């Protein structure tokens, strides 16, 4: 009975690793990291443009700063964060496989079969949708705080900090609501 229970637990490890990586860890952690790296870059670059009056110059030249500065960043984040989530999913599942097979002495065939058998399209889609939504949050917060940046280096620094913190909090809140929506569907 104990041996059967142990085999059952080992069979579920592939399922649990895949579920946790695809549904939660990869989209959330990658997006939090992107908020720190990319969100801060977006905010500081647009904030510097605001401080040095380059955005005012765009307006003077009849160029819409939203179309020229915000939309490309939003589209790029919308498209690239889901790609990074897919890479994170692959690396996480591979890492679970390596640890399970080499360190925990799981049967590699059973691990792979259970990972594939329990794989559902909706799980993959939910992780990618989360990545797209989180990418939009990162870009929108970066652009919002960059456009509203106060004068000087201190203003750029404050805007950057506010963008990263706001993005991180909104990502965690959106993760809750998106997870709730996907699990109720």
Beta strands, then each sheet from edge to edge (+ up, - down):
end
